[in-house]
Amino acid sequence: MAKTKKYMGELSTSEMWASCAIGMGTGLLPFLMNGYMSYFFTDVMLIPASSLVGIMLVARILDGIQDIGIGATLDRIRRPDGQARPFFKWFAIPFFIFSALLFLNPPFGETGKVIYAAVTYIGALFMLSFLQLPYATQISLITKDSKVISKLSSMRFITASIVSVIAGLAVIPLLEGFGGGDINKGFFPVGIIVGVLGAASAIWAYFGTRDRYIAILPKKEKIPLFGQLRYLKNFPWLLGLIITLSIMFSYTFSSAMAIYYFTHVIPNQTFAGLALVVIFAFMVPGSAISPIIGGKMGKKRAIMIGVGISICGKLIMLLGSSIFIFIGLGMTGFGLGIAIPLLTALMPDIVDYGEWKHHASTPGILYSAISLGSKMGMGLAVSVQLAILSKFGYDATLAVQPDSAINAISLSYIFVPLVCEALALIAISLYRIDHIRDQIQNDLTERYESLGLKRVKESL
C-alpha cells in the first residue's frame, strides 16, 4: 500500500487539486443549465415556456429524490477503492453522453421536442448527481481537520469559480464560432466539449484522491436503507437545508433570468454573459478570504457577513442604471464567494453532529438531503422564472416583447433573489454548532476508542 499522510487530513498538493477536479469539470454543465437552459428550450427548440414549467420542477424534484437513494447507497458502500471514489469511475462516460444529448435540437414536432427535452434534462441531472454528490460527500472522508476542510472548500469553490469565469467569457464566442455566427446553432458542439471535460475530471478525481475517514461498523450495526431517513432529525441539518435551498434559488433565478433581463430590459445581450462573468470574477477574491474570515470570526458569522454583502448588492441594483447593476452583481459575487465555501464547510460538522447524536455515521444521507434542497431550490427557481415569463406574455417569436413581460422581468430579476437571501440570513443566525465542535470531535474519538475501533480506513 502506498504511503499516505493520515493525520487529520494532511493532504498533498496533488490530491488537493484532484479533489477540486469534479467541481471544475462537471461544474460547466450546471453553468450552462442555469444560465442558458431556459433560453435553449424556449428560443432554440421553440418550446413554449408554459410547457416547461412542470418539466423543470418535476425534473429537479426527481433528481433530489434520487439523491436520497445515492446518499443511502454511499453510506452502505465499503469498497477497496473507497466509499465515494467508485462513483467517479462508474459515471464518467454516462455523464459525457447526456451532456452532449441535452443540447441537441432534434427535428421533432412540438410534442416530440417536449418529451426529448424532459428525458435528456432529467438524464443529465441524474448523471450530474452521480458525480457531484459523492464529490461533495468525499470532503468528509478525506480529512477531519476543520481548518483543512475550510481551506479545501475554499479551494474547490475558487477553482470552480475561475473555470466559470472562463466559461462565461468563452461561451458566447464558442456558440457563435460553432454556429457560424448564429449562437442558436452552436449548443450541441459546446455540449460535447462540456461532456468531455466533465468525464476527464471524474477520472482525474478517481486516480488522484483517497477516501481515508470511512466509519468501520460491525456488520450487525449496518443500517437498513429506509431506516437511515430517521437520521434527518437533525436541526443543524434542517438549517443547512433551508440556507442551501434559499441561496441556490437566488443564484439560479438570477442566472436564468439574466439573459432575458439584458436582452429586453437594458437591452444589451452581450451583458448577459458579462453579468455571469462579473459574479464569478468577484466570487474568486471572496472565496480566497473566506477561510481567513471563517478562521477568525467563525463560520457562522462569516457566512452572515457574506450573505449580508450580497443583499446590499441587490439593494444597489435597485438604482437601475447599468453601472449600479454591475456594482451590485460584483457585490453579490463577492458576498456569495465568502458564504458558499463556508456553507460547504459546515456539512462535515453537521455530519459529525449527527453521528455524535445518533451513534451512526451517515454522511451520504445527510449530504444527499442537502443536495435535495439544492436541487429543489434550482428547480423551483427555473419553474418560477418560466411561470413569470408565461404569465406576463413573453413570446420568443416576437421581435418586441409586451410591456407586461418586460416589467415582470425587470422587477423579478432583483426582488426574488433579495427575498431568498434574506431568508438564508435568518436561517444561518440560528446555527449553533460552532461552539461545541471540539467537544463533538473528542466525544467521537473516545467513543471509537472504547469500542476498540478506529475512525480511519485507508482506501487503495
C-alpha positions in Angstrom: 0.0 0.0 0.0 1.4 3.4 -0.9 2.3 5.6 2.0 0.0 8.5 2.7 -0.3 11.2 5.3 -3.1 10.1 7.6 -3.2 12.5 10.4 -6.2 15.0 10.3 -6.2 15.2 6.6 -2.6 16.2 5.8 -3.2 16.3 2.0 -0.6 16.6 -0.7 -0.9 19.4 -3.2 -1.7 16.9 -6.0 -4.5 15.4 -4.0 -5.9 18.8 -3.2 -6.0 19.6 -6.9 -7.5 16.2 -7.7 -10.2 16.8 -5.1 -11.2 20.0 -6.9 -11.3 18.3 -10.3 -15.0 17.4 -10.4 -16.1 20.8 -9.3 -14.1 22.3 -12.1 -15.1 19.8 -14.8 -18.7 18.9 -14.2 -19.5 22.4 -13.0 -19.6 23.6 -16.6 -22.8 21.7 -17.1 -24.8 23.4 -14.4 -23.3 26.7 -15.5 -24.9 26.1 -18.9 -28.1 24.8 -17.4 -28.6 27.7 -15.0 -27.6 30.4 -17.5 -28.8 29.1 -20.9 -31.2 26.1 -20.4 -34.4 28.1 -20.4 -33.2 30.1 -23.4 -32.2 26.9 -25.3 -35.6 25.4 -24.7 -37.7 28.5 -25.5 -35.6 30.3 -28.2 -33.7 27.4 -29.9 -36.1 24.4 -29.6 -39.1 26.8 -29.6 -40.9 25.0 -26.8 -43.5 27.3 -25.1 -42.5 28.4 -21.6 -45.8 27.2 -20.3 -44.9 23.6 -21.4 -41.6 23.7 -19.5 -42.8 24.9 -16.0 -43.8 21.5 -14.8 -40.9 19.7 -16.5 -38.2 21.8 -14.9 -39.7 21.5 -11.4 -40.5 17.8 -11.6 -37.1 17.0 -13.0 -35.4 18.7 -10.1 -37.6 17.0 -7.5 -37.0 13.6 -9.1 -33.3 14.3 -9.2 -33.4 15.4 -5.5 -35.3 12.2 -4.5 -32.7 10.2 -6.4 -30.0 12.0 -4.3 -31.5 10.4 -1.2 -31.0 7.0 -2.8 -27.5 7.8 -3.9 -26.7 9.0 -0.3 -28.2 5.9 1.3 -26.1 3.8 -1.2 -23.0 5.8 -0.3 -23.5 5.1 3.4 -23.6 1.3 2.7 -20.6 1.1 0.3 -17.3 -0.2 1.7 -15.1 -1.0 -1.4 -11.4 -1.4 -1.6 -11.1 1.8 -3.6 -13.2 3.8 -1.1 -16.7 5.0 -0.4 -17.2 7.9 -2.7 -14.4 7.3 -5.3 -16.1 4.4 -7.1 -18.8 6.7 -8.4 -16.2 8.8 -10.3 -15.2 5.7 -12.3 -18.7 4.4 -12.9 -20.4 7.5 -14.2 -17.7 9.4 -16.2 -18.9 8.1 -19.6 -22.6 8.4 -19.0 -22.1 12.0 -17.9 -20.4 12.7 -21.3 -23.3 11.1 -23.2 -26.1 13.0 -21.6 -24.2 16.3 -21.6 -24.0 16.1 -25.4 -27.6 14.9 -25.9 -29.0 17.6 -23.7 -28.0 20.4 -26.2 -29.1 18.6 -29.4 -32.1 20.1 -31.1 -33.8 17.1 -32.9 -36.1 17.6 -35.9 -39.2 16.7 -34.0 -42.6 18.3 -33.6 -43.5 20.3 -30.5 -44.7 17.2 -28.6 -41.6 15.2 -29.5 -39.4 18.1 -28.5 -41.1 18.4 -25.1 -40.6 14.7 -24.5 -37.0 14.8 -25.7 -36.2 17.8 -23.5 -37.7 16.1 -20.5 -35.8 12.8 -20.9 -32.4 14.4 -21.7 -32.8 17.1 -19.0 -33.7 14.5 -16.3 -30.9 12.2 -17.5 -28.3 14.9 -17.4 -29.4 15.9 -13.9 -29.1 12.3 -12.8 -25.6 11.9 -14.2 -24.5 15.1 -12.6 -25.8 13.9 -9.3 -24.0 10.6 -9.6 -20.7 12.5 -9.7 -21.3 15.7 -7.7 -23.0 14.1 -4.6 -20.1 11.7 -4.0 -17.7 14.6 -4.7 -19.4 16.7 -2.0 -19.5 13.8 0.4 -15.9 13.0 -0.1 -14.7 16.1 1.7 -15.7 14.5 5.0 -13.9 11.2 4.0 -10.5 12.6 3.2 -10.0 14.8 6.2 -11.4 15.7 9.6 -9.3 18.8 10.3 -11.7 21.8 10.4 -9.0 24.2 9.0 -8.1 21.9 6.2 -11.8 21.4 5.4 -12.3 25.2 5.2 -9.2 25.6 3.1 -10.2 22.7 0.7 -13.8 24.0 0.5 -12.5 27.5 -0.4 -10.0 26.0 -2.9 -12.8 23.9 -4.5 -15.0 27.0 -4.8 -12.3 29.3 -6.1 -11.2 26.8 -8.8 -14.8 26.2 -9.9 -15.4 29.9 -9.9 -12.4 30.6 -12.1 -13.5 28.0 -14.6 -17.0 29.5 -14.6 -15.4 33.0 -15.3 -13.5 31.5 -18.2 -16.7 29.7 -19.4 -18.7 32.9 -19.1 -16.2 34.7 -21.3 -15.9 31.9 -23.8 -19.5 30.6 -24.1 -20.9 33.2 -26.4 -17.8 33.2 -28.7 -17.9 29.4 -28.8 -21.6 29.3 -29.5 -21.1 31.9 -32.3 -18.0 30.1 -33.6 -19.5 26.6 -33.8 -22.8 28.1 -35.0 -21.3 30.1 -37.9 -22.3 33.4 -36.3 -25.6 32.1 -35.0 -25.4 31.1 -31.3 -28.6 29.0 -31.6 -26.7 26.6 -33.8 -23.7 26.2 -31.6 -25.1 24.5 -28.5 -24.5 20.9 -29.5 -20.7 21.2 -30.1 -20.4 23.1 -26.8 -22.4 20.3 -25.0 -19.9 17.8 -26.4 -16.9 19.8 -25.0 -18.6 20.1 -21.6 -19.2 16.3 -21.5 -15.6 15.5 -22.4 -14.2 17.9 -19.7 -16.6 16.5 -17.1 -15.7 12.9 -17.8 -12.0 13.7 -17.8 -12.3 15.5 -14.4 -14.1 12.4 -12.9 -11.2 10.1 -14.0 -8.7 12.6 -12.5 -10.5 12.6 -9.2 -10.7 8.8 -9.1 -7.0 8.3 -9.6 -5.9 11.4 -7.6 -7.8 11.1 -4.3 -8.2 8.7 -1.3 -11.1 8.1 1.0 -9.5 7.9 4.4 -12.1 8.5 7.1 -14.6 5.7 6.5 -16.6 4.6 9.5 -16.0 1.0 10.3 -19.0 -0.6 11.9 -19.7 -4.2 12.8 -22.0 -6.0 10.3 -24.8 -6.3 12.8 -24.9 -2.5 13.0 -25.4 -1.9 9.3 -28.4 0.5 8.8 -31.4 -0.6 6.7 -31.9 1.6 3.6 -35.1 3.4 4.8 -34.0 3.3 8.4 -31.4 5.9 7.5 -34.0 8.5 6.9 -34.6 8.9 10.7 -31.1 10.5 11.0 -32.5 13.5 9.2 -33.9 14.6 12.6 -31.0 17.0 12.9 -31.8 20.7 13.5 -28.4 22.0 12.2 -29.1 19.9 9.0 -32.5 21.4 8.7 -31.0 24.9 8.8 -28.4 23.9 6.3 -31.2 22.7 4.0 -33.1 26.0 4.3 -29.9 28.0 3.7 -28.9 25.9 0.7 -32.4 26.0 -0.9 -32.6 29.7 -0.5 -29.2 30.6 -1.8 -29.5 28.2 -4.7 -32.9 29.5 -5.6 -31.5 33.1 -5.6 -28.4 32.2 -7.7 -30.3 30.0 -10.2 -33.1 32.5 -10.7 -30.6 35.4 -11.2 -28.6 33.3 -13.7 -31.6 32.0 -15.6 -33.3 35.4 -15.8 -30.1 37.3 -16.7 -30.3 36.7 -20.5 -33.9 37.9 -20.6 -33.1 40.9 -18.5 -30.1 42.0 -20.5 -31.9 41.2 -23.8 -35.1 43.0 -23.2 -34.7 45.4 -20.3 -31.2 47.0 -20.6 -31.1 45.9 -23.6 -27.7 44.5 -24.5 -27.5 40.7 -24.9 -23.7 40.8 -24.6 -24.2 42.0 -21.0 -26.0 38.7 -20.2 -22.8 36.7 -20.4 -20.8 39.5 -18.8 -23.2 39.5 -15.8 -22.3 35.9 -15.0 -18.6 36.7 -15.5 -18.8 39.6 -13.1 -20.5 37.4 -10.4 -17.9 34.6 -10.7 -15.0 37.0 -11.1 -15.8 38.6 -7.7 -16.5 35.2 -6.2 -12.8 34.4 -6.5 -11.5 37.1 -4.1 -14.4 36.4 -1.8 -13.5 32.7 -1.8 -9.9 33.5 -1.2 -10.5 35.4 2.0 -13.4 33.1 3.1 -11.3 30.7 5.2 -9.4 33.6 6.7 -12.6 35.3 7.9 -14.1 32.0 8.9 -11.0 31.1 10.9 -11.0 34.4 12.8 -14.7 35.0 13.2 -16.2 31.5 13.0 -18.1 30.0 10.0 -21.5 31.3 11.1 -20.5 35.0 11.4 -18.5 34.8 8.2 -21.5 33.4 6.3 -23.7 36.1 7.7 -21.3 38.7 6.5 -21.1 37.2 3.0 -24.9 37.0 2.6 -25.3 40.5 4.0 -22.9 41.9 1.4 -24.9 40.1 -1.3 -28.1 41.6 0.0 -26.6 45.1 -0.1 -25.6 44.4 -3.7 -29.2 43.7 -4.6 -30.3 46.9 -3.0 -27.7 48.9 -5.0 -29.1 47.2 -8.2 -32.5 48.9 -7.5 -30.9 52.2 -8.5 -31.4 51.0 -12.1 -28.6 52.1 -14.3 -26.1 49.7 -15.9 -23.2 50.8 -13.7 -25.2 50.2 -10.5 -26.4 46.8 -11.8 -22.9 45.7 -12.3 -21.7 47.1 -9.0 -24.5 45.1 -7.3 -23.6 42.0 -9.3 -20.0 42.3 -8.1 -21.0 42.7 -4.5 -23.3 39.7 -4.9 -20.4 37.6 -6.3 -18.1 38.7 -3.6 -20.6 38.1 -0.8 -21.6 34.6 -2.0 -17.8 33.9 -2.6 -17.4 34.3 1.2 -20.5 32.5 2.2 -20.8 29.4 -0.1 -17.4 27.8 0.6 -18.1 28.1 4.4 -21.6 26.7 3.9 -20.0 23.7 2.3 -17.5 23.5 5.2 -20.4 23.4 7.6 -21.5 20.0 6.3 -18.7 17.8 7.8 -19.6 19.4 11.2 -23.2 18.6 10.7 -22.3 15.0 9.7 -20.2 14.6 12.9 -23.0 16.2 14.9 -25.4 13.6 13.5 -23.0 10.7 14.4 -22.5 12.2 17.9 -26.2 12.5 18.5 -27.5 9.3 16.8 -24.5 7.0 17.2 -24.4 6.3 13.5 -22.3 7.7 10.7 -24.5 8.7 7.7 -22.6 11.3 5.6 -24.2 10.1 2.4 -27.8 10.5 3.5 -27.1 13.9 5.1 -25.3 15.2 2.1 -27.9 13.9 -0.3 -30.7 15.5 1.6 -28.9 18.9 1.4 -28.4 18.2 -2.3 -32.2 17.6 -2.5 -32.7 21.1 -1.1 -30.2 22.5 -3.6 -32.0 20.7 -6.5 -35.4 21.8 -5.2 -34.1 25.4 -5.0 -32.8 25.3 -8.6 -35.9 23.6 -9.9 -38.3 26.0 -8.1 -36.2 28.9 -9.4 -36.4 27.9 -13.0 -40.1 27.0 -12.7 -40.9 30.3 -11.1 -38.9 32.1 -13.8 -40.7 30.3 -16.6 -44.1 30.8 -14.9 -43.4 34.6 -14.7 -42.5 34.7 -18.4 -45.6 32.7 -19.3 -47.9 34.7 -17.0 -46.9 38.1 -18.3 -46.9 37.3 -22.0 -43.3 36.5 -23.0 -43.2 35.1 -26.6 -39.9 34.1 -28.1 -41.3 34.6 -31.7 -42.0 38.3 -31.1 -39.3 40.8 -32.1 -40.5 43.2 -29.3 -41.9 41.8 -26.0 -45.0 43.3 -24.4 -44.5 45.9 -21.6 -46.0 43.4 -19.1 -43.3 40.9 -19.8 -40.5 43.5 -19.7 -41.8 44.9 -16.3 -42.1 41.4 -14.8 -38.5 40.5 -15.9 -37.2 43.8 -14.6 -38.7 43.5 -11.1 -38.3 39.8 -10.5 -34.6 39.8 -11.5 -33.8 41.8 -8.4 -36.6 41.2 -5.8 -37.0 37.4 -6.0 -33.3 36.8 -5.1 -33.4 39.5 -2.5 -36.2 37.8 -0.6 -34.4 34.4 -0.8 -31.1 35.7 0.6 -33.0 37.5 3.5 -34.4 34.1 4.4 -31.0 32.5 4.3 -29.6 35.2 6.6 -32.4 34.5 9.2 -31.7 30.7 9.0 -27.9 31.0 9.5 -28.4 33.2 12.5 -30.0 30.2 14.3 -27.0 27.8 13.7 -25.3 26.7 16.9 -22.6 24.0 16.3 -19.5 26.2 16.2 -19.1 26.4 19.9 -19.4 22.7 20.6 -17.4 21.3 17.7 -14.3 20.4 19.8 -16.5 18.6 22.3 -18.1 16.6 19.4 -14.7 15.5 18.0 -13.4 14.5 21.4 -16.5 12.5 22.3 -16.5 10.7 18.9 -12.8 9.8 19.3 -13.4 8.5 22.8 -16.4 6.5 21.7 -14.5 4.7 18.9 -11.6 4.0 21.2 -13.9 2.5 23.8 -15.2 0.1 21.1 -11.7 -0.8 20.0 -12.3 0.8 16.6 -10.5 3.5 14.6 -12.2 6.2 12.6 -9.7 5.7 9.7 -9.8 3.1 7.0 -7.3 3.7 4.2 -8.7 3.1 0.7 -6.4 1.8 -2.0 
